[in-house]
Amino acid sequence: MSDISATSVKELREMSGAGMMDCKKALTEASGDLEKAIDILRKTGIAKARKKSGRSAKEGLILPYIHPGDKLGVLLEINCETDFVASTEDFVELSKDIAMHIAASNPISVSREGVPSDILDREKEIYADQARQSGKPEEIIQKMTEGRLNKFYQENVLLEQAFVKDPDKTISDLITETVAKLGENILVTRFSRFQLGEKANS
C-alpha cells in the first residue's frame, strides 16, 4: 500500500514520537494499520537500542533513594554516554524507577555474572538434590536444575527481575526502551541497598 495519507503519518508520529520518514515506512510495511505500525517502530527502536549496547558509557548519575519511613535506602550508579542525556527527564525517571525497584525487590547483583560463586554453588546443589529425589535420569536432572537456576536468576538478578511497577517488563526491557528513546547506551553499574539493622547488599 503506497498511498499512505499524511494524516495517518501525522497521527503515528504523534503516538510514537518517531520521525516522519520512519512513520511512513512503518505504515507502508503495515499496510496502513496503525497498531501494526507502532509494533514495527517499537521493534526498530529496540533493534537500534541493542546496537548501542557496546558503546562506552562514562557519564550518568549516582542517585540516592530513601524509602518512606527512612529505614531503607539505595545508592545507585547508572551510566550513559553524555552528561546531556544524564540530565534529561527520561534518564532521571529511569534512574529513580530502578532505585525504587531495588529497594522493593532486593536483588543480589546487577547481572548473572555478579552473583557470588558461593551463593550460586549452594543454589545449584540444592536444586540438583531436589531434582534427584524425583528419581529421573541424570540428563533430566540437569535440565531441571538449569530450569530452577534460570528462575533463581529471574527472581534475584536486577536486570532479569520483573519491574515492580509493571511486571510485564523486566528491568532490562525498561532500560532498552529508554535507550531506544534517548539514543544512547545506558548501563546500571552498581548499587548498594541499605536496610536499618542489616548488612548492606551491593
Solvent accessible surface area in square Angstrom, and as a share of the most:
residue,aa,sasa,rsa
1,M,126,0.56
2,S,101,0.65
3,D,112,0.58
4,I,19,0.09
5,S,57,0.37
6,A,83,0.65
7,T,102,0.59
8,S,32,0.21
9,V,9,0.05
10,K,120,0.51
11,E,78,0.35
12,L,0,0.00
13,R,113,0.41
14,E,125,0.56
15,M,96,0.43
16,S,47,0.30
17,G,70,0.67
18,A,25,0.19
19,G,35,0.34
20,M,90,0.40
21,M,150,0.67
22,D,61,0.32
23,C,0,0.00
24,K,88,0.37
25,K,145,0.61
26,A,3,0.02
27,L,0,0.00
28,T,57,0.33
29,E,117,0.53
30,A,8,0.06
31,S,75,0.48
32,G,30,0.29
33,D,57,0.30
34,L,44,0.22
35,E,117,0.53
36,K,122,0.52
37,A,0,0.00
38,I,37,0.19
39,D,69,0.36
40,I,38,0.20
41,L,24,0.12
42,R,136,0.50
43,K,145,0.61
44,T,56,0.33
45,G,16,0.16
46,I,48,0.24
47,A,51,0.40
48,K,94,0.40
49,A,5,0.04
50,R,150,0.55
51,K,164,0.69
52,K,38,0.16
53,S,71,0.46
54,G,76,0.73
55,R,107,0.39
56,S,76,0.49
57,A,13,0.10
58,K,174,0.74
59,E,75,0.34
60,G,26,0.25
61,L,49,0.24
62,I,113,0.57
63,L,21,0.11
64,P,90,0.57
65,Y,44,0.17
66,I,106,0.54
67,H,76,0.34
68,P,110,0.69
69,G,61,0.58
70,D,115,0.60
71,K,132,0.56
72,L,27,0.13
73,G,7,0.06
74,V,5,0.03
75,L,81,0.40
76,L,1,0.00
77,E,31,0.14
78,I,0,0.00
79,N,17,0.09
80,C,0,0.00
81,E,42,0.19
82,T,55,0.32
83,D,99,0.51
84,F,149,0.62
85,V,8,0.05
86,A,7,0.05
87,S,84,0.54
88,T,31,0.18
89,E,148,0.67
90,D,55,0.28
91,F,0,0.00
92,V,42,0.24
93,E,88,0.39
94,L,7,0.04
95,S,0,0.00
96,K,101,0.43
97,D,21,0.11
98,I,0,0.00
99,A,0,0.00
100,M,43,0.19
101,H,0,0.00
102,I,0,0.00
103,A,2,0.01
104,A,65,0.50
105,S,35,0.23
106,N,68,0.35
107,P,0,0.00
108,I,35,0.18
109,S,9,0.06
110,V,27,0.15
111,S,31,0.20
112,R,88,0.32
113,E,154,0.69
114,G,43,0.42
115,V,9,0.05
116,P,59,0.37
117,S,82,0.53
118,D,95,0.49
119,I,39,0.20
120,L,32,0.16
121,D,84,0.44
122,R,130,0.48
123,E,27,0.12
124,K,85,0.36
125,E,116,0.52
126,I,74,0.37
127,Y,31,0.12
128,A,17,0.13
129,D,68,0.35
130,Q,86,0.38
131,A,0,0.00
132,R,120,0.44
133,Q,154,0.68
134,S,54,0.35
135,G,69,0.66
136,K,98,0.42
137,P,77,0.48
138,E,105,0.47
139,E,109,0.49
140,I,64,0.33
141,I,11,0.05
142,Q,109,0.49
143,K,141,0.60
144,M,52,0.23
145,T,18,0.10
146,E,89,0.40
147,G,42,0.40
148,R,86,0.31
149,L,20,0.10
150,N,59,0.30
151,K,120,0.51
152,F,14,0.06
153,Y,20,0.07
154,Q,95,0.42
155,E,98,0.44
156,N,35,0.18
157,V,1,0.00
158,L,0,0.00
159,L,49,0.24
160,E,44,0.20
161,Q,9,0.04
162,A,53,0.41
163,F,10,0.04
164,V,62,0.36
165,K,124,0.52
166,D,47,0.24
167,P,97,0.61
168,D,138,0.72
169,K,57,0.24
170,T,43,0.25
171,I,0,0.00
172,S,47,0.31
173,D,55,0.28
174,L,19,0.10
175,I,14,0.07
176,T,19,0.11
177,E,55,0.25
178,T,14,0.08
179,V,8,0.05
180,A,38,0.29
181,K,140,0.59
182,L,38,0.19
183,G,27,0.26
184,E,17,0.08
185,N,4,0.02
186,I,6,0.03
187,L,81,0.40
188,V,14,0.08
189,T,68,0.39
190,R,151,0.55
191,F,8,0.03
192,S,26,0.17
193,R,20,0.07
194,F,99,0.41
195,Q,67,0.30
196,L,128,0.64
197,G,85,0.82
198,E,108,0.49
199,K,191,0.81
200,A,45,0.35
201,N,40,0.20
202,S,92,0.59
